[in-house]
Structure formats: structure tokens, C-alpha cells
Amino acid sequence: MARVVVVGGGLGGLAVAARLARTRHEVTVLDRGATLGGSLRGWDVDGLEIPAPPASFTMPAVMRDLFRKTGRPIEDVLELAAAEPARRYLFEDGSILDLPNGNRAASIAAFDEALGGRAGAEWEALLVRGRDMWDVLRRDVVEQPTARPRDLVRALASRRKLETLQAGRSLHTVGRAALSDVRARLILDSYAAAVGADPRRAPGALALLPYLEHAFGLWHVVGGMPRLLDALADRAALRGAEFRTRAEVVEITVTDGRVHGLRLSSGERLDADVVVVAMDVRAAARLVSAGPAPWPTGRRGAGMSRFTAVLSSPTHPAGAALTATSRTHLSTDERASRRREYLEPWAAHPVETVLLGDTGAAPITVCQHQATGGSSYWTVSRAVPASSSTEPDWGASGTALSYAASLLDAAAARGLDLRAASIRRTESPADLEEKTGAPGGAVLGPPPHGLGGAFARAANASAVVGLYAVGASAHPGPGLPFVGMSAVLVSELIGAVPRAGGVAAP
């Protein structure tokens, strides 16, 4: 079978490595960092690993399929639990909406109680519209590997499909037409941040995201996302994959339009029949040594990143939302031998508290983690533009702490006052760029804005034979379930690729 090198040890890289190793490919995973996990790996504070946001995900069947297809079921190694409520929304006027998880009648009642008027019926109608959108996109786009932009054009080229997908309308425009209460429109707008978009420019088809959460529920890994990352690394290693950390790729070697290997920053060269980039595709494209551009290089925008502040306090303020997690420590050497130490899971379950403000302003998400002994830890995060030459200068002294303070002031204005807690860590777009290699820290990939938003993500196959893309910046996009789906698509595209000389063109 083929010698496959996966560049990037985040969720997408680990998922595709496990699938390809299961089909007896010779798989090596390279990661530029000291540990695996990418942007989902958290922070060590007081000897505890505080999980990075997000705390929950939808469509758990994607992860269940991954574990089942590569060995033992996920339930044998991890515990998944439903988040209840799915989220708590805090508004500027002081109103609060606790959104039930996966229960339509309860969701309608919650909207009616919190917002009044016809809020419940309007939200239900939006869910129905989202279901219709999903029916179109699931069959024709999401579950189909892409090799060229025209694949998507052909798949959606019917008036009925374009009308269903609200083609030409933004997510915010769809909300204004469907939802009479501005607070309900802010909830819908907030979904744009999950895919790195501005709701005023994001495609109206993103209205399917609330439906996916309603239909499949929001879930969390008991013990936190680090346990999922560790379990995936274990599964891939069990199937024969090898891991190398602190291994930065500086060149993807291409000869006669075909991948031949990679060169590391140390000068070492690795042969490969197939290279799967599980990193930002724009950065990966710059590593290709010769031949055609692997993916179109149109104007896609800088994209969105994330700012997170980690807080701690010896006290537990009443009314704060709790998130279950545990200590998960993963240490790797160059050959990825691992040592883990798990403490007892922390108390309670994830409730993401989302603070909503003006249209176009990204929501602020607060999660609390309570450690044994009563100490509390929080993550306060917000989607922000990827760092560039414009303000703010995240590298300047005091910028990150000042921005964290502004988020805490905004939270206090909504009735969630965490300003007495200590700011223990911050992670800015510049930090994420250093951690993941994504330009400007744009871990969600290029923004899917405008009529061409569907083409913002790179195709899974490329113009270079043997070069593929998986992860948030590739089709079908960011978020745990979609990154997991991209791993499925890429593993199917690669299939039974033979060793050097027999790699089939995409």
C-alpha cells in the first residue's frame, strides 16, 4: 500500500490517519508543535489542562463511525453525554434563554417564554427551512468529495435547490425575513461565528446549523476534548500510524505534477506516495515546490481567528455555567510515545453561556470548569479577525490583557461578572498562528462570504497528484463533524493507492 504522510496532528489529521492506517497504508503524522491536538489542545494551569473552546459538538454519529470503522466503538473508550441545556443566551436587555437540547416542543416553549410573541413558532419554521437546506447540501455537496469548484456548481445547478438554499441572501437577511424578534435574529447570527463568517456576508444556507443542532443534539466528551484527541491518537497508533512532533515541514516536493515527499526544517527528507495536509491549505500551498498551484488562489479573505482568556478563582460564583472536564496530559517525543495522567472528572456538565450584542458583533462564549477542591476556571472566548498588519497588534505588550478585560466588562454588563477572577492565560490570533501554522491564526479557514462562499474551502483533492486536504480550511468546512467528514472523504479518495509510481490522478 501507499506511504502516506499527514501534515498536522489536529483533529482532522488524527482522524484521517486512523482511517488510512486501518486500511493498511503506511502512515506517518508530522506536527510542528510539541504536542498533538492543534487548536483544540487546551492550556496547562495549576497542573490541570483547561479545555479549549468549543465545549460541545453536534452530529456525534461522525465520531461514532470513525471509531467503529477503525476498531472498537467509541463507547468502549470515551463517554459522550448530551449537553442540557444546549446553550444559555444572555441579551443586553437582561433576558435569558436556555435552549433545550434536541427537543422541538421544549425549544418552542423556551423561545415563547423568554422572547414572547411568535418567537417559538418562527424558530420552529426556521428549523424546518434548515432541514430542507440540509437535505439538499448533505446529498449533493457535504457527502461528496470535491476535486474542482465546478463540481459544486454542477451539484447545485437547479432553480429549486438555489431557492431552497436562499442563494444570494445573507444569513442576516434570512433572519430578518424569518424572525420578528431582534434577539432571535442575534441567535441565528451567532452561528456565523462558528464557521468564521460575518452574518451580514455569510450565505443564507448557514441557517441549516440550528437545525443540525436540533436534529442531532449537542454533545460533549466527558473528561473534555483532550480525551477525544488522545483516544484518536491511540487508535491511529494501534493501527500502525507513527507520530513525530516538533517536525516542521518546509517543502512538499513535487516532480512532474506528482508528490514525491517532504523536507523538514531540520533538513531531513521523507519519501511519500501521498501527502495529506491537515493544516491551513493556504499555508500548505506555499510549501509546494513546483508544478501547478494545488488549489485555486482567488481572493478568499484573511478569515477569522479566536481570542481566549483563561481565568481562575478559589470561589464559585452562584449562577455561573459549569463545564465537565478532567485533567488530560499528553506528552510526546519525536516518535510519539505517550504518557497520560487522568484525574477524576470535574463536576457538572457543559453549558456554553453565549453573550449576544449588536448585529455583526461576534458573540462572547463563557464556559466554567470546576476543579476538585472548589476552585473554578473559566474560558472566555470570542471570534476575532485573523491577525494582520491592522490593529490590534497582538504582539504589543498589554494588548491581550486589555482585550481580555474588555470581554470581562461586556460579560459583567450582561450579569456575569468575572472581573474578580485572575487572568491566568490568554491566547490571541498571533499565538494560534504560532501554535498551528494557520496564517494570522485563522484556524477556521477562509470566510465563506458572498455568492462564492461555497468555494472558499479547498477541494479535498488537488491539482497535484497525490496531494489532498483535510480539516477546517478544506471541504466541507470547520467544526468537529465537518472536519470528521473531510477525513472520510479524503480516505475514500485515496483508497487503495499503491506505492510510488501508481498513484492515481484525482
N, C-alpha and C positions, 0 to 999 in steps of 0.2 A: 504494500500500500504506500501512500504518499508520506513524504517528510513534510509535516505542517508546522510552521512557526506562527504562533499567535502573539501579536504585539500589543500588550496591555493586559493587566491582570485584574481588571474590574469585573463587574457582574457579567457583561457581555463576553469578555474573554474567557472567564471561567466556565460559562455555560457552553460556549461553542467548543472549548477544549474537552469538556466531559463528553459531549456528543460525538466528537470526532475520534476521541480515544476509544470510545465504546465500539466504534466500527473498525478498530484495529489500525487506524492511522498512527504514525509515529509523531507524537505531538509534544512540542516544547513551547512553554509560555514564558515570555520575557516581559519584565516590568521595570520601569526606570526607578521606581521607588524602593524603599526598604521593606515594605510590606505589601501584600496583595489587597485588593478591595477598591482602589480608585477613590472616587468622590464619596462612596458610601462608607468608607472606613472612618471611624469616629476619632475621638481625641482622648488621650490619657490624662485624667485629672484625679489627683489623690489616689493613684493606683487603680482607678476604675475607668473603663472605656465608655465614654459618653457617646451614644449613637448619633451619627449624622442624620439630618433630615433627608427624606421624609420618613415618618414612623410607620406608615401603613401603605398598602398597595391593593389593587383590585385584580380580578381575574386570576385567582390562585391556581386555576387549572393549568396555567402555563408552567408554574414551578412543579406542580404535581407530575405533569407529563415529563418534564426534564428528569426528575429523579426516577420515575418509573422506567423510562427508556434507557437509563444508564445504570440500573441496578435496583436497589431496594427502594420501596416507596418513601416519600418524604416523611410520612408519619412515623417511620422507623427511626428517623434521625433528628427530626425537628417537630415542634408543636406549633401549629398555626391556630390563632384564635381570632374571632371576629371582634372588631372594634365597636364598642357601643357606648355612647352614640358614635356615629361615623365621624362627625366633626361638631365643634361648637363655634358658632359665628357670633362675634361681638361687633355691634354697629355704633357709629358715633352718637346716635340718639339714646344710647343706653339699652336698647333692645337686644335680646339674646335669642338665638335659635339653635337648639340642639337637634341636629339632623339624625333621625333614626337610621339604622344600618339595614338596607335591603328590605324594608317593609313599606310598601306603597301607601297603604291606608294610614300608617303611623306618620309617614312623611307628609302626607296631605294635611293631616291634623296638626302637625307641628308647624307647618307654614301658616295655616289659618290662625293658630293660637298666637304665634309670635308676630306675624305681619298683618293679619286681618284681611278684610276684603275678599277678593277672589284669589288670593295668593296660592292656596292649596291646589285649586282646580287648574290654575295657569301653569304651576310647576308640573302637575301630572301631564298636561298636554305637551309640555316641553320634553318630558321623558318619552312620550310616545313618538315625538318627532325624532328624538335621538335614537330610538330603536330603529326607525326606518333608515336613518343615516348609516347606522352600524350594519344593517342588512346589506346595504349597497357596498360599503367600504370593506367589510370583512371578506366577502366573496371575491370581489374584483380587484382589491388593492392590498389590504393588510396581509392576507394569507398567500399572496403571490410574490415570489421573488422578483426583483426588478433588475434589469440589466441596462435599460436605456429609458430616458424620460418619456419617449413615445409609447412605452408600454403602458404607462398610466393614462396618457391621452386616449389611447385606444380603449382602455378598460372603462373609461368614464364617458365615452363619446355617445351619449344619448340625452335627449332633452329631459326625459323623465328622471334620469339619475342626477343630472345637473340641478334640476328643480328641487329634488329631494335634499341634495347637499347644500342648498342655498348658495349656489355658485355666484360669486360677485358680491356677496354680502359679508360683512364682518361679523364676528361673534357678538360684538356690542350691538350692532344693528339688529341682529336676530333677537337679542334680549329685549331691546326697546319695543319691538313689534309684539313679542310674546308675553312680556311680563310688565304689569302696570305699576308694581311697587319697585321703587328705585333700589331698595335693599335686596330684593330678589335678583335684580339685574346685576348688582355688585357680586352676589354669589356666583352667578354664571360667569361674569367677567373674570373672577378669580381663577377659573380653570385655565385661562390662557397662560398664567404664570407657570403652570406645571409643564408646559411644553416650550417655555422660553419665548412667549409672544406677548404683544400688546393687544388687548381685546379689541381695540379700535382698528387694528390692521390684520388680526388673525382671521382665518377663514371661518365662515359660519358653521362649517361642518364640525367644528370643535364642540358644538352643542351636544354631540354624542357622548362626551366624557361624563356628565352627570348620569346619563342612562347606564353606562358601563358600571359605575359605582353602585347604582341602584340594583342592577340586574345580577351582578356578581359579588357585591358586597365589598367592604373594606376590611382588610386583614392585617395582622401583624405577626411577626415571628416572636414567640415567647422567648425572651432572652436577648432580643434585639437583632437587627440586621447583621451585625458581625457574625452571629452564629450561622446565618444563611451563607455568608461568604466562606466561612471555614468549612461548612458542610460541602459546598460545591468544590472547593479545593481538594478536600478529602476524596470526593467522588472521582474527580478527574485523575488524581494521583493513583487511586485504586485501579483505574482502567489503564494506567501506564503513562499518563502525561507527566512530564518533568517541568519544574519551575525554576526560573532564575530571576532573582531580584537584583536591584542595582545594575541592571543590564539595559543601558540606553541605546536604542537603535538610532544610528545617524545616517544610514543609507539602506534603501531597498534596491538590491541590484537587479537590473533588468537588461536582458540581451535579446535582440530580435523580437521585442514586444512580449517577452515571456519572463516571469520571475525566475531568478536563479539563486537568490539567497539574500543575506543581510550583512551589514557591517556594524559592529558595536563601537561605542566611543572609546573602548579600550584598544581598538584596532583589530580585534578578533573578527573573523568571518565565519558565517554559518551558511551551509548549503540548505536549500529548501525547494521543494516542488510547488508548495502552496504557501502563501503568506496571507494571514487574516489580520487586518488591522482593527483592533478593538480599542481605538483611540480616536481623537478628533480627526475626521477624514481630511480636513484642510491641512492639518499639520502633517498627516501621513503622506499626502500628495507631494509635499515639498521634499520628502525623503527619496522619492523615486529617481533613480539615477539617469534614466534615459527612456527614449521611446515616447509613445503618445501620452497625453495627460490622462491619468487613470479615470478621473471624473470631470465633468464639465466645471469650468471655473467662473461661472457667472457671478453677478453681484448678489451675495446672499446676506450681507449684513454681518455685524460683529457678533450678534447673538446675546443671550442672557447668561449671567453667572448667578452666584449666590453669595450672600454675606451671612455669616452665622456668628453669634456670640454665645459663649458657654458661661453660665452663671452658677454660683453655689451659695448656699446659706445653711446654717445649722438648724434653721427653723422651717416649718412647713405652713405657709400661709393658707388660711381657710379658703376654699373655693377654687384653688388652682387645679388645673387638669393634670392628671397623672399619666405617666407612660411606663409600662413594664420594660425592664431590660435586665441585663446581668453583666458581670464582668466577662469579657471575652478578650483574651490576649493571644495574638498570633505573631510569633517571631519567625522569620525565615532567613536562612543564609542563601548563598548563591545557588544551592541545589534544592532549596525549599524544604529542608527538613523542618518540622514544626513542633512546637511545644505549646500546649494550651493550659490555661488555668481558669476554670469556671467557678464562680461563686454562686450562691443560691440566687435565683431570680429575685429582682426587686419587686416590691409590691405594686398592685393595681394593674391597669391596662391602658393602652394608648388612647388618649383623647387629644386630637390636634385642635388647639384653640386658634381660630383664624380671625384676625382683626382687619376689618374692611373699612376703607375710606373713600376717597374720591375716585371717579371713573379714570382708568388709566394708571392709577397708583397701585403698585403691586401689593398684595396682602402681606401682613406680618403673621408668621406662624410661630406659636409658642408651644413647646412640649416640656412637661415636667417629668423628671426622673427622681424617684425617691430611693435613697440607699438605705440599707440596713443600719439602724442606729439613729434614724431620724433626719439625717442631712438630706437636703434637696438640691438637685441640679436641674438647670433649665437649658434648653437651646432656644434661642430667639433668632429667627432667620427670615430673610426676605430675598426675593429675586431682584437682582440689580444688573444694569448693563455690564457686559464684559469690559474689563479694563482696557483702556487705550490711551491716546495722548490727551484725552479730555479729562475734566475733573470728574470725581475726585482723584487725587494722586494717592493711591492706596499705599505706596511705599513711603510717603511722608510721615514723619513722627506725629503721633496723636490722631491721625485720620481715622483709623479703625476704631479706636476707643470713643472718639467723638461721634462716629456714626452709630456705634452700639448704644451710646447714651441717648441719641435721638430716637432709636427704636424703643427704648425703655420709657421715654417720655410719652411716646404715642400709645404704648400699652397702658400706661398709667391713666391716660385720658379716657381709655375705654373701661376703666375699673379694674385692671390687672396690674397692680403696682409692684414691680420687682426691683425698684431702684435701690432698695436697701441691700440687695444681694451683691456679692462680689463678682466682677467680671474676670473670669479665670483664663479664658482663651477667646481669640477672635480668628475667624478665617475669612479673608477677603478674596475677591477675584484674583488678585495677584498671588495669593497663597495657593489657590486652586490651580492656577497655571503652573506653578512650581510643582505641585503635587501630582497633577495628571498630565501635564503637557498640552492641555487644550489652550489654544490661543486666547489670551485675555481671561482665562478661567471659564470659558463658555462651555461648561460641562453638559448643557442641554443642546448643544449643536446650533446650527444657524436657525434664525427665527423663520417660522413658516408663514410669512406675511404675503398678502396680496393674492392675485389670481394664480400666480406661480408658486404659491406656498407648498403645494403638494410635491414640488420638485426641489424643495430646499434640502431635503435629506439625500445623501448619496445613495446610488443604487448599490445593491448587495454585491453584484459583480461589477468588474471594472473593464476598461479598455485594454488593460494589461492582462495577459493570460496568466492565471494562477494567483491573481491578487483580488481579495474580497474584503468587504467591510461589514462590521457588526457593531452594534451599540447605538448610543443616543443620537449620533450625527448621521447614522445610516437609516435606511428604510427598515421598519415603518416609523421609527422615531423614539423619543425618550420615554422614560417611565419603565418600571420593572417589567410589567407584562410585555410591552412592545420590544424592549431590549431582549427579553427571553424569546420572543417570536423571531427576532432577527437572527438569533443563534440557530433556530430551527431552519430558517430559510437558507442560511449560508451552509449549514451542514448538508442540506439536501442538494444544493448547487454543487458542492464539492463531490459528494457521493463517493463512488469507488474510483477515485483518481489514482492512477498508477505512479510509480516513481518516475524520476526525471526522464523526459523525452516523450511521455504520453499524456501530459496534462491537456485536457480538452479545453477548447475556447469557450467562454461564457456565451 
